[in-house]
Amino acid sequence: MIEVRLKQLLEERGRTRYWLAKESGINYDTLTRIEQAELSNRIELRVLDEICRALECQPGDILVRVDDSKAESKRKSKGK
């Protein structure tokens, strides 16, 4: 399973989703959907590129493959 770590990356950099929306030109609601990955199955490469440009990072800093069993236990711990 692919895990989106946008929220963690923003927190580490002391930035907000609002800042990222303004800096990248990506709609705030689009960033929200990406951050809440369980609601979305895709990220356009253009959008990923703009996020990486704004945060000066690589796609692998945002998207990480995790073991399915770890992802499942994480979802259960959140009450899903």
LUMDREN-533948 format. One record per residue: residue number from 1; residue in three letters; chain; y, z, x of N, C-alpha, C, CB in turn. Coordinates in pm, whole numbers, plus 32768, in hexadecimal, padded with zeros to 4 digits. Atoms other than C-alpha are relative to their C-alpha. Glycine has a CB too. Layout:
REM LUMDREN-533948
<NUM,'ALA','A',<Y,Z,X>,<Y,Z,X>,<Y,Z,X>,<Y,Z,X>>
...
This chain:
REM LUMDREN-533948
<1,'MET','A',<7F8A,8000,8055>,<8000,8000,8000>,<807B,8000,8059>,<8000,807A,7FA0>>
<2,'ILE','A',<7F80,8004,7FB7>,<8160,7FB4,8078>,<805D,8069,7FC5>,<8041,7F71,7FF8>>
<3,'GLU','A',<7FA3,7F97,8029>,<8250,80D9,806A>,<808C,7FD9,802B>,<7FD7,808B,803C>>
<4,'VAL','A',<7F74,801E,7FE2>,<83C7,80A4,805B>,<8043,8081,802D>,<804B,7FC3,7F84>>
<5,'ARG','A',<7FC1,7F89,7FC8>,<8484,8199,8136>,<8097,7FF0,800C>,<7FC6,801E,8089>>
<6,'LEU','A',<7F6F,8016,8000>,<85E4,812D,80E2>,<804B,8083,7FF0>,<8027,7F9E,7F91>>
<7,'LYS','A',<7FBB,7F80,8018>,<864A,8282,805E>,<8000,8056,807E>,<7FBD,804C,7F8B>>
<8,'GLN','A',<8009,7FAF,7F86>,<85CD,8333,8198>,<8059,7FC8,806E>,<7F6E,8006,8030>>
<9,'LEU','A',<7FAE,803F,7F99>,<867B,8237,827A>,<8094,8019,7FE5>,<7FE3,7F69,8006>>
<10,'LEU','A',<7F74,7FE4,8022>,<87C4,8261,81C0>,<8024,8091,801F>,<801B,7FE2,7F6B>>
<11,'GLU','A',<7FE7,7F72,7FE5>,<87A7,83DC,81D8>,<800C,801A,8096>,<7F90,8057,7FC3>>
<12,'GLU','A',<7FFD,7FEF,7F6E>,<875C,83CB,834E>,<8083,7FCE,803B>,<7F8B,7FB7,8040>>
<13,'ARG','A',<7F85,803D,7FCC>,<8891,82F4,8382>,<807E,803C,7FC1>,<7FFE,7F6A,7FE9>>
<14,'GLY','A',<7F8D,7FC3,8041>,<8970,83CB,82A6>,<804A,7F9F,7FA5>,<805F,8035,8067>>
<15,'ARG','A',<7FC5,8065,8057>,<89AC,82A8,81B9>,<7FCB,8011,7F72>,<7FE1,7F72,8034>>
<16,'THR','A',<8029,7FFA,808B>,<8994,8282,8041>,<7FDE,7F75,7FCE>,<806F,803F,7FA9>>
<17,'ARG','A',<801E,8080,8040>,<8911,8172,7F5E>,<8082,7FB9,7FDB>,<7FA7,8016,7F81>>
<18,'TYR','A',<7F7D,803A,8022>,<8A79,813E,7EEE>,<803D,7FBB,807B>,<8060,806D,7FCB>>
<19,'TRP','A',<7FCD,803C,7F84>,<8AE5,8101,8058>,<7FB6,7F7F,801E>,<7FF2,8063,8075>>
<20,'LEU','A',<8050,8075,7FE2>,<89C5,800E,8089>,<8020,7F8C,7FA3>,<7F6B,8022,7FF7>>
<21,'ALA','A',<7FDB,8069,805F>,<8A20,7F4F,7F4F>,<8084,7FBE,8028>,<800B,803A,7F71>>
<22,'LYS','A',<7F7E,8035,7FD6>,<8B87,7F27,7FC5>,<7FF5,7FB3,8083>,<8067,8071,800E>>
<23,'GLU','A',<800D,803C,7F7B>,<8B26,7ED3,812C>,<7FB0,7F7E,7FFF>,<7FBF,8062,805F>>
<24,'SER','A',<805B,8073,8000>,<8A14,7DDA,80D7>,<8021,7F99,7F94>,<7F72,8030,7FEE>>
<25,'GLY','A',<7FE5,805A,806F>,<8A9A,7D43,7F96>,<7F8D,7FF9,7F9C>,<801E,7F77,8033>>
<26,'ILE','A',<8074,7FFC,805B>,<8950,7D96,7EE8>,<8021,805D,7F8C>,<7F7F,802E,804B>>
<27,'ASN','A',<7FE6,7FB2,8078>,<8969,7E16,7D85>,<7FC0,808A,800B>,<7FCC,7FB6,7F84>>
<28,'TYR','A',<802F,7F75,7FFB>,<8943,7F91,7D6D>,<7F7C,8011,7FB4>,<806B,805F,7FC7>>
<29,'ASP','A',<807B,7FF5,8050>,<8839,7F6E,7C5D>,<7F89,7FC0,8048>,<8013,7FBE,7F78>>
<30,'THR','A',<806A,803E,7FB1>,<8770,7E84,7D3D>,<7FCF,8061,806C>,<8030,7F7C,8040>>
<31,'LEU','A',<8026,7F9D,7F99>,<8775,7F8A,7E52>,<7FB3,8074,7FC2>,<807D,8034,8048>>
<32,'THR','A',<8047,7F95,8045>,<8708,8091,7D58>,<7F70,7FD6,7FE4>,<8047,8026,7F7C>>
<33,'ARG','A',<8087,8031,801C>,<85DD,7FBB,7CF1>,<7FAC,7FF9,807F>,<8006,7F76,7FBE>>
<34,'ILE','A',<8049,8005,7F81>,<857D,7F85,7E5D>,<7FD9,808C,802C>,<8054,7FBB,806C>>
<35,'GLU','A',<801A,7F76,7FD6>,<859A,80F7,7EA8>,<7F90,803F,7FAD>,<8080,8054,7FF3>>
<36,'GLN','A',<8068,7FCE,8058>,<84BA,8146,7D7E>,<7F92,7F96,7FF8>,<8038,8023,7F71>>
<37,'ALA','A',<805B,8071,7FEC>,<83AC,8058,7DF8>,<7F96,7FF2,7F94>,<7FBD,800C,8084>>
<38,'GLU','A',<8067,800A,8066>,<82B5,80AE,7CE5>,<802D,7FAC,7F88>,<7FD6,808A,7FD2>>
<39,'LEU','A',<7FCB,804F,806E>,<8399,7FF3,7BF3>,<800F,7F6C,8024>,<8085,8037,7FD6>>
<40,'SER','A',<7FEC,8089,7FD3>,<83A1,7EB3,7CC2>,<7F8D,7FD4,8059>,<8086,7FF3,804B>>
<41,'ASN','A',<806C,8035,7FAD>,<829D,7DD5,7D63>,<8033,7FA5,806E>,<7F9D,7FB6,7FAB>>
<42,'ARG','A',<7FCF,805F,7F9D>,<8383,7D04,7E3A>,<808C,8023,802F>,<7FFD,7F74,7FC7>>
<43,'ILE','A',<7F7A,7FF8,7FC8>,<84B2,7CFD,7F18>,<801D,7F76,8037>,<800D,8071,806F>>
<44,'GLU','A',<7FDA,8083,7FCC>,<8561,7BB4,7F58>,<8023,800D,8094>,<8077,7FC5,7FB0>>
<45,'LEU','A',<7FE5,7FFD,7F71>,<8575,7B63,80CA>,<8095,8003,801D>,<7FC0,7F89,8045>>
<46,'ARG','A',<7F6E,7FFE,7FF0>,<86EB,7B23,80A7>,<8035,808E,7FF2>,<8043,7FA3,7F9A>>
<47,'VAL','A',<7FD4,7F77,8019>,<8719,7C82,801D>,<7FD4,805A,8073>,<7FC7,8035,7F79>>
<48,'LEU','A',<8032,7FB1,7F90>,<863E,7D1E,812A>,<8053,7FE5,807E>,<7F6B,7FE1,801A>>
<49,'ASP','A',<7FAD,8025,7F8D>,<8705,7C61,8232>,<8089,8042,7FFA>,<800F,7F68,8009>>
<50,'GLU','A',<7F7B,7FC2,800F>,<8851,7CE2,81A8>,<7FF8,8098,8016>,<803B,7FE1,7F75>>
<51,'ILE','A',<8013,7F70,7FEA>,<87CD,7E48,81A2>,<7FF2,801C,8095>,<7F83,8034,7FB4>>
<52,'CYS','A',<8015,7FED,7F70>,<8757,7E28,830A>,<8080,7FE8,804F>,<7F92,7FA3,8032>>
<53,'ARG','A',<7F81,801B,7FBC>,<88A4,7D92,8375>,<805E,8077,7FF2>,<8042,7F80,7FC7>>
<54,'ALA','A',<7FA3,7F92,801B>,<896B,7EAA,82D2>,<7FD6,8080,8049>,<800A,801A,7F6A>>
<55,'LEU','A',<8032,7F85,7FC3>,<888C,7FBF,835C>,<7FDB,7FEE,8094>,<7F87,8031,7FB4>>
<56,'GLU','A',<8023,801F,7F76>,<8853,7F12,84AC>,<7F72,8030,801F>,<8065,8040,8061>>
<57,'CYS','A',<808B,7FD8,7FF0>,<86DB,7F39,848B>,<7FA5,7F87,7FEF>,<7FDB,806D,7F9A>>
<58,'GLN','A',<8065,8068,8010>,<859B,7E6F,8474>,<7FB8,8017,7F7B>,<7F9B,8000,8077>>
<59,'PRO','A',<804A,7FEF,807E>,<84CD,7E2E,8335>,<7F95,806E,8009>,<7FBE,7F7D,7FD9>>
<60,'GLY','A',<8066,7F99,7FEF>,<83BE,7F12,83C4>,<8036,808E,7FFA>,<7FBB,7FEC,8083>>
<61,'ASP','A',<7FC3,7F7B,8011>,<84B4,8034,83B6>,<8007,8025,7F6C>,<808D,8004,803F>>
<62,'ILE','A',<7FF1,7FEB,8090>,<84C8,8009,823C>,<7F79,7FF7,7FB8>,<8060,7F99,7FC6>>
<63,'LEU','A',<8082,8017,8040>,<836D,7F8A,81DC>,<7F90,802B,805D>,<7FEF,7F6B,7FD9>>
<64,'VAL','A',<806C,7FCB,7FAE>,<823E,8046,825D>,<7F7E,7FFE,7FB0>,<8021,8090,8030>>
<65,'ARG','A',<8081,7FFE,8043>,<80D0,8015,8209>,<7FC1,8089,8013>,<7FA3,7F90,8037>>
<66,'VAL','A',<8042,7F7E,7FFD>,<8025,815C,81AF>,<7F75,7FF2,7FC4>,<8054,806B,7FB4>>
<67,'ASP','A',<8088,7FFD,8034>,<7EBA,81A8,8168>,<8006,8019,7F69>,<7FAB,806D,8047>>
<68,'ASP','A',<7FFE,7FF3,8092>,<7E73,8183,7FF3>,<7FE1,808D,7FD1>,<7F9C,7F9F,7FC2>>
<69,'SER','A',<8022,7F78,802A>,<7DD9,82DE,7FDD>,<8076,805F,8014>,<7F85,8033,804E>>
<70,'LYS','A',<7F89,7FAE,7FE9>,<7F13,837B,8072>,<806A,7FE4,7F96>,<803A,7FE7,808D>>
<71,'ALA','A',<7F9F,8025,8066>,<7FEE,82BA,7F81>,<7FDA,803A,7F79>,<800D,7F67,7FF6>>
<72,'GLU','A',<8030,7FC9,8080>,<7F17,8327,7E59>,<8018,8096,7FFA>,<7F6B,7FE0,7FEC>>
<73,'SER','A',<7FEC,7F6F,8002>,<7F25,8497,7EBB>,<8095,8022,7FF9>,<7FC0,8042,807D>>
<74,'LYS','A',<7F6F,7FEA,8007>,<809F,847B,7EE8>,<8030,7FED,7F71>,<804B,7FA0,8060>>
<75,'ARG','A',<7FDA,8017,808B>,<80C2,83E9,7D88>,<7FD3,8074,7FA7>,<7FC5,7F7C,7FCE>>
<76,'LYS','A',<8031,7F90,8050>,<7FEB,8500,7CF7>,<8052,807D,8015>,<7F6F,801D,8020>>
<77,'SER','A',<7FAF,7F8A,7FE5>,<80BC,8609,7DA4>,<8089,7FF8,7FBE>,<8010,8013,8095>>
<78,'LYS','A',<7F81,8012,8046>,<81F1,8575,7CFD>,<7FED,800B,7F68>,<803E,7F77,8023>>
<79,'GLY','A',<801A,7FF1,808F>,<8147,859E,7BAB>,<7FF2,7F7E,7FB7>,<806C,804C,7FC3>>
<80,'LYS','A',<800D,8082,8042>,<810A,842E,7B66>,<7F70,7FE4,7FE0>,<8038,7F91,8058>>
